[in-house]
Amino acid sequence: MDISILLEYGWVLLLLVALEGLLAADNALVLAIMVRHLPEKERRKALFIGLAGAFVFRFISLFVISFLVDVWQIQAIGALYLLFISINHILRKTVMKKEAVEKEKKEKKSGFWMTVFKVELADIAFAIDSILAAVALAVSLPSTNLPTIGGMDGGKFLVIFAGGLIGVVIMRFAADFFVKLLQSRPGLEIAAFAIVGWVGVKLLVMTLGHQDVGFIPYDFAHSPLWKIAFYIVLIGIAAAGWFLTKDRKREQSAA
């Protein structure tokens, strides 16, 4: 395999790991809130069952999506979904933050199996978000000489699967680190979902440039210029999330 292709795949995998880490941390926070009313032993059991379900669903979803990824209607739905969850999450974290807290206080606490069911539903939603973002990042990668897996080039499938697997591992073992990072720099969470929205824009550009749509030139949607512009903006969003958020730990120590 050509060294330039290896470097491009490695770069996308690093991006996926970073994005999966931030999203997994947010997901871990949500799950922790969902199970916190349970006794500690049941809490751990509910999270374990939920994470096991998350791994299985991610693999099944990726295998199904691999057959549909070149269908422009699926690309369009995926793009709109990513844009929706990005805008919805950012609005909830900024404009509607107080309303969400009040709603959470009024919610009736569920029993063990109902909590497990809710955790599974949340895991399914997280898996869809994660896989669609990973597919949107990886689908424009150059094809490899690896055999196809499902309906996708083997190299693209493996990099998406690796990113998803790392996301589950992070949610289970490394979530504490990313949770602390988000607590010290909360702007990174908003940046992560802004990146998800920007990835949605990337998938939308691919949809509009699809050969069966032709709204914009196919060559532009797959051009090096668009790729470079996409990654420059992506890095800019991440940098803004880091530098425009004050470190709460330093503020507290200074106080």
Sine and cosine of phi, psi and omega as CSV:
sin_phi,cos_phi,sin_psi,cos_psi,sin_omega,cos_omega
0.00,0.00,0.66,-0.75,-0.03,-1.00
-0.88,0.47,0.61,-0.79,-0.06,-1.00
-0.88,0.47,-0.58,0.82,0.00,-1.00
-0.91,0.41,-0.58,0.81,0.04,-1.00
-0.93,0.36,-0.66,0.75,0.05,-1.00
-0.87,0.50,-0.68,0.73,0.01,-1.00
-0.90,0.44,-0.66,0.75,-0.01,-1.00
-0.91,0.41,-0.67,0.75,0.05,-1.00
-0.91,0.42,-0.66,0.75,0.02,-1.00
-0.89,0.45,-0.65,0.76,0.01,-1.00
-0.89,0.45,-0.72,0.70,0.01,-1.00
-0.90,0.43,-0.63,0.78,0.03,-1.00
-0.90,0.44,-0.65,0.76,0.05,-1.00
-0.89,0.46,-0.67,0.74,0.05,-1.00
-0.88,0.47,-0.68,0.73,0.01,-1.00
-0.89,0.45,-0.66,0.75,0.01,-1.00
-0.88,0.47,-0.71,0.70,0.00,-1.00
-0.90,0.44,-0.72,0.70,-0.01,-1.00
-0.92,0.39,-0.68,0.73,0.04,-1.00
-0.87,0.49,-0.63,0.78,0.00,-1.00
-0.87,0.49,-0.74,0.67,-0.01,-1.00
-0.92,0.38,-0.68,0.73,0.01,-1.00
-0.93,0.38,-0.63,0.78,0.02,-1.00
-0.90,0.43,-0.59,0.81,0.03,-1.00
-0.90,0.43,-0.70,0.72,0.04,-1.00
-0.89,0.45,-0.66,0.75,0.03,-1.00
-0.89,0.46,-0.66,0.75,0.01,-1.00
-0.89,0.46,-0.62,0.78,0.04,-1.00
-0.90,0.44,-0.68,0.73,0.01,-1.00
-0.89,0.46,-0.73,0.69,-0.01,-1.00
-0.90,0.44,-0.63,0.78,0.02,-1.00
-0.87,0.49,-0.64,0.77,0.03,-1.00
-0.92,0.39,-0.62,0.79,-0.05,-1.00
-0.92,0.39,-0.53,0.85,-0.09,-1.00
-0.96,-0.28,0.02,1.00,-0.15,-0.99
-0.92,0.40,-0.33,0.94,0.00,-1.00
-0.98,0.18,-0.19,0.98,-0.01,-1.00
-0.99,0.12,0.40,-0.92,0.15,-0.99
-0.87,0.50,0.42,-0.91,-0.14,-0.99
-0.82,0.58,-0.71,0.71,-0.03,-1.00
-0.89,0.46,-0.72,0.70,0.02,-1.00
-0.92,0.38,-0.56,0.83,0.02,-1.00
-0.86,0.51,-0.75,0.67,0.00,-1.00
-0.90,0.43,-0.64,0.77,0.01,-1.00
-0.90,0.43,-0.68,0.73,0.00,-1.00
-0.89,0.46,-0.68,0.74,0.02,-1.00
-0.92,0.40,-0.63,0.77,0.01,-1.00
-0.89,0.45,-0.72,0.69,0.01,-1.00
-0.89,0.46,-0.66,0.75,0.01,-1.00
-0.89,0.46,-0.68,0.73,-0.01,-1.00
-0.93,0.37,-0.60,0.80,0.06,-1.00
-0.89,0.46,-0.69,0.72,0.05,-1.00
-0.89,0.45,-0.61,0.80,0.00,-1.00
-0.88,0.47,-0.68,0.73,-0.01,-1.00
-0.90,0.44,-0.72,0.69,-0.02,-1.00
-0.89,0.46,-0.71,0.71,-0.05,-1.00
-0.92,0.39,-0.60,0.80,0.03,-1.00
-0.87,0.49,-0.69,0.72,-0.02,-1.00
-0.91,0.40,-0.71,0.71,0.00,-1.00
-0.89,0.46,-0.70,0.72,-0.01,-1.00
-0.88,0.47,-0.70,0.72,0.00,-1.00
-0.89,0.46,-0.66,0.75,-0.01,-1.00
-0.90,0.44,-0.67,0.75,0.01,-1.00
-0.93,0.38,-0.72,0.69,-0.03,-1.00
-0.89,0.46,-0.52,0.85,-0.03,-1.00
-0.87,0.49,-0.46,0.89,0.04,-1.00
-0.99,0.14,-0.36,0.93,-0.13,-0.99
-0.94,-0.34,-0.06,1.00,-0.20,-0.98
-0.89,0.45,-0.45,0.89,-0.03,-1.00
-1.00,0.00,-0.03,1.00,0.04,-1.00
-0.99,0.16,0.86,-0.51,-0.14,-0.99
-0.90,0.43,-0.52,0.86,0.03,-1.00
-0.90,0.44,-0.63,0.78,0.04,-1.00
-0.92,0.39,-0.65,0.76,0.06,-1.00
-0.87,0.50,-0.66,0.75,-0.01,-1.00
-0.91,0.42,-0.70,0.71,0.03,-1.00
-0.88,0.47,-0.70,0.72,0.02,-1.00
-0.88,0.48,-0.68,0.74,0.01,-1.00
-0.89,0.45,-0.73,0.69,-0.01,-1.00
-0.91,0.41,-0.60,0.80,0.01,-1.00
-0.91,0.42,-0.71,0.70,0.01,-1.00
-0.89,0.46,-0.66,0.75,0.04,-1.00
-0.90,0.43,-0.64,0.77,0.00,-1.00
-0.89,0.45,-0.77,0.64,-0.06,-1.00
-0.92,0.39,-0.52,0.85,0.04,-1.00
-0.91,0.42,-0.80,0.60,-0.03,-1.00
-0.90,0.43,-0.68,0.73,-0.01,-1.00
-0.88,0.47,-0.70,0.72,-0.03,-1.00
-0.92,0.39,-0.69,0.73,-0.02,-1.00
-0.90,0.44,-0.66,0.75,0.03,-1.00
-0.90,0.44,-0.66,0.75,0.00,-1.00
-0.91,0.42,-0.56,0.83,-0.03,-1.00
-0.99,0.16,-0.27,0.96,-0.04,-1.00
-0.90,-0.44,-0.94,0.35,-0.12,-0.99
-0.95,0.32,-0.69,0.73,-0.14,-0.99
-0.96,-0.28,0.43,0.90,-0.07,-1.00
-0.88,0.47,-0.74,0.67,-0.03,-1.00
-0.90,0.44,-0.66,0.76,0.00,-1.00
-0.90,0.45,-0.61,0.79,0.01,-1.00
-0.91,0.41,-0.63,0.77,0.01,-1.00
-0.91,0.42,-0.70,0.72,0.00,-1.00
-0.90,0.44,-0.64,0.77,0.01,-1.00
-0.90,0.44,-0.66,0.75,0.00,-1.00
-0.89,0.46,-0.62,0.78,-0.01,-1.00
-0.91,0.41,-0.54,0.84,-0.08,-1.00
-1.00,0.09,-0.25,0.97,-0.06,-1.00
-0.93,0.37,0.66,-0.75,0.05,-1.00
-0.97,0.24,0.68,-0.73,-0.03,-1.00
-0.97,0.22,0.67,-0.74,-0.05,-1.00
-1.00,-0.03,0.31,-0.95,0.11,-0.99
-0.97,0.23,-0.03,-1.00,-0.11,-0.99
-0.86,0.50,-0.82,0.57,-0.11,-0.99
-0.95,0.32,-0.54,0.84,0.10,-1.00
-0.92,0.39,-0.59,0.80,0.06,-1.00
-0.91,0.42,-0.68,0.74,0.05,-1.00
-0.86,0.51,-0.68,0.74,0.01,-1.00
-0.87,0.48,-0.70,0.72,0.01,-1.00
-0.91,0.42,-0.62,0.78,0.04,-1.00
-0.89,0.45,-0.67,0.75,0.02,-1.00
-0.89,0.46,-0.69,0.73,0.03,-1.00
-0.88,0.48,-0.68,0.74,0.03,-1.00
-0.89,0.45,-0.67,0.75,0.02,-1.00
-0.88,0.47,-0.63,0.78,0.03,-1.00
-0.89,0.46,-0.71,0.71,0.03,-1.00
-0.88,0.47,-0.69,0.73,0.02,-1.00
-0.89,0.46,-0.66,0.75,-0.03,-1.00
-0.90,0.44,-0.68,0.74,0.01,-1.00
-0.88,0.47,-0.73,0.68,0.03,-1.00
-0.83,0.56,-0.77,0.64,-0.09,-1.00
-0.90,0.45,-0.73,0.68,-0.07,-1.00
-0.93,0.36,-0.67,0.74,0.03,-1.00
-0.88,0.47,-0.67,0.74,0.04,-1.00
-0.90,0.44,-0.67,0.74,0.00,-1.00
-0.91,0.42,-0.68,0.74,0.02,-1.00
-0.89,0.46,-0.70,0.72,0.00,-1.00
-0.88,0.48,-0.58,0.81,0.03,-1.00
-0.96,0.28,-0.62,0.78,-0.16,-0.99
-1.00,-0.03,-0.36,0.93,-0.16,-0.99
-0.91,0.41,-0.44,0.90,0.00,-1.00
-1.00,-0.02,0.07,1.00,0.07,-1.00
-0.91,0.41,0.46,-0.89,0.05,-1.00
-0.91,0.42,0.53,-0.85,0.01,-1.00
-0.95,0.32,0.44,-0.90,0.00,-1.00
-0.93,-0.37,0.03,-1.00,0.06,-1.00
-1.00,-0.06,0.20,0.98,0.05,-1.00
-0.97,0.25,0.52,-0.86,0.02,-1.00
-0.91,0.42,0.48,-0.88,-0.01,-1.00
-0.93,0.37,0.55,-0.84,0.09,-1.00
-0.86,-0.51,0.85,-0.53,-0.15,-0.99
0.92,0.39,-0.84,-0.55,0.05,-1.00
-0.91,-0.42,0.34,0.94,-0.12,-0.99
-0.83,-0.56,0.48,-0.88,0.12,-0.99
-0.79,0.62,0.69,-0.73,-0.09,-1.00
-0.85,0.53,-0.63,0.77,0.00,-1.00
-0.91,0.43,-0.70,0.71,0.00,-1.00
-0.90,0.43,-0.68,0.73,0.01,-1.00
-0.87,0.50,-0.71,0.71,-0.06,-1.00
-0.92,0.39,-0.62,0.78,-0.01,-1.00
-0.94,0.35,-0.58,0.81,0.05,-1.00
-0.94,0.35,-0.68,0.73,0.01,-1.00
-0.89,0.45,-0.67,0.75,0.02,-1.00
-0.88,0.47,-0.69,0.72,0.03,-1.00
-0.88,0.47,-0.68,0.73,0.01,-1.00
-0.92,0.40,-0.65,0.76,0.02,-1.00
-0.90,0.44,-0.67,0.74,0.03,-1.00
-0.89,0.45,-0.60,0.80,0.04,-1.00
-0.87,0.49,-0.68,0.73,0.03,-1.00
-0.91,0.41,-0.67,0.74,0.01,-1.00
-0.88,0.47,-0.68,0.73,0.02,-1.00
-0.88,0.47,-0.68,0.74,-0.02,-1.00
-0.88,0.47,-0.51,0.86,-0.04,-1.00
-1.00,0.02,-0.70,0.71,-0.18,-0.98
-0.94,-0.35,-0.54,0.84,-0.11,-0.99
-0.93,-0.36,0.16,0.99,-0.06,-1.00
-0.88,0.48,-0.58,0.81,-0.03,-1.00
-0.84,0.54,-0.67,0.74,0.00,-1.00
-0.88,0.47,-0.74,0.67,-0.03,-1.00
-0.95,0.33,-0.55,0.84,0.06,-1.00
-0.89,0.46,-0.71,0.70,0.04,-1.00
-0.89,0.46,-0.62,0.78,0.03,-1.00
-0.89,0.45,-0.69,0.73,0.02,-1.00
-0.93,0.37,-0.55,0.84,0.03,-1.00
-0.94,0.35,-0.58,0.81,0.01,-1.00
-0.98,0.17,-0.54,0.84,0.03,-1.00
-0.75,-0.66,0.98,0.20,-0.09,-1.00
-0.88,0.47,-0.36,0.93,0.03,-1.00
-0.89,0.45,-0.37,0.93,0.01,-1.00
-0.91,0.41,-0.53,0.85,0.02,-1.00
-0.91,0.41,-0.71,0.71,0.04,-1.00
-0.90,0.43,-0.64,0.77,0.04,-1.00
-0.88,0.47,-0.65,0.76,-0.01,-1.00
-0.87,0.49,-0.68,0.74,0.00,-1.00
-0.98,0.22,-0.42,0.91,0.15,-0.99
-0.92,0.40,-0.61,0.79,0.07,-1.00
-0.91,0.42,-0.66,0.75,0.06,-1.00
-0.84,0.54,-0.69,0.72,0.04,-1.00
-0.89,0.45,-0.65,0.76,0.01,-1.00
-0.92,0.38,-0.59,0.81,0.10,-0.99
-0.90,0.44,-0.60,0.80,0.10,-1.00
-0.87,0.49,-0.62,0.78,0.07,-1.00
-0.89,0.46,-0.66,0.75,0.02,-1.00
-0.87,0.50,-0.70,0.71,0.02,-1.00
-0.93,0.38,-0.56,0.83,0.05,-1.00
-0.91,0.41,-0.66,0.75,0.05,-1.00
-0.88,0.48,-0.67,0.74,0.03,-1.00
-0.90,0.44,-0.61,0.80,0.03,-1.00
-0.90,0.43,-0.74,0.67,-0.02,-1.00
-0.92,0.40,-0.43,0.90,0.03,-1.00
-1.00,-0.09,0.07,1.00,0.02,-1.00
-0.88,0.48,0.57,-0.82,-0.07,-1.00
-0.87,0.49,-0.47,0.88,0.01,-1.00
-1.00,0.05,-0.13,0.99,0.03,-1.00
-0.96,-0.27,-0.84,0.54,0.11,-0.99
0.92,0.40,0.41,0.91,0.02,-1.00
-0.94,0.35,-0.59,0.80,0.14,-0.99
-0.81,-0.59,0.34,-0.94,-0.04,-1.00
-0.87,0.50,0.68,-0.73,0.04,-1.00
-0.87,0.50,-0.64,0.77,-0.04,-1.00
-0.89,0.45,-0.58,0.82,0.02,-1.00
-0.92,0.38,-0.69,0.72,-0.03,-1.00
-0.88,0.47,-0.38,0.93,-0.02,-1.00
-0.89,-0.47,0.31,0.95,-0.08,-1.00
-1.00,0.09,0.46,-0.89,0.09,-1.00
-0.86,0.52,-0.56,0.83,-0.01,-1.00
-0.88,0.48,-0.72,0.70,0.01,-1.00
-0.92,0.40,-0.64,0.77,0.03,-1.00
-0.87,0.49,-0.71,0.70,-0.01,-1.00
-0.90,0.44,-0.71,0.70,0.01,-1.00
-0.88,0.48,-0.66,0.75,0.00,-1.00
-0.87,0.50,-0.75,0.67,-0.06,-1.00
-0.95,0.32,-0.53,0.85,0.06,-1.00
-0.90,0.44,-0.73,0.69,0.02,-1.00
-0.90,0.43,-0.67,0.75,0.00,-1.00
-0.86,0.51,-0.73,0.68,0.03,-1.00
-0.90,0.43,-0.60,0.80,0.03,-1.00
-0.89,0.46,-0.65,0.76,0.04,-1.00
-0.90,0.44,-0.71,0.70,0.00,-1.00
-0.89,0.46,-0.68,0.73,0.00,-1.00
-0.91,0.43,-0.64,0.77,0.03,-1.00
-0.90,0.45,-0.66,0.75,0.04,-1.00
-0.88,0.48,-0.55,0.84,-0.01,-1.00
-0.99,0.17,-0.78,0.62,-0.15,-0.99
-0.99,0.14,-0.42,0.91,-0.02,-1.00
-1.00,0.02,-0.03,1.00,0.06,-1.00
-0.96,-0.29,0.81,-0.59,0.02,-1.00
-0.95,0.30,0.61,-0.79,0.04,-1.00
-0.96,0.29,0.94,-0.35,-0.05,-1.00
-0.90,0.44,-0.55,0.83,0.00,-1.00
-0.90,0.43,-0.67,0.75,0.01,-1.00
-0.92,0.39,-0.62,0.79,0.02,-1.00
-0.89,0.45,-0.67,0.74,-0.01,-1.00
-0.93,0.37,-0.64,0.77,0.02,-1.00
-0.93,0.36,-0.57,0.82,0.01,-1.00
-0.94,0.35,-0.57,0.82,0.01,-1.00
-0.96,0.30,0.00,0.00,0.00,0.00
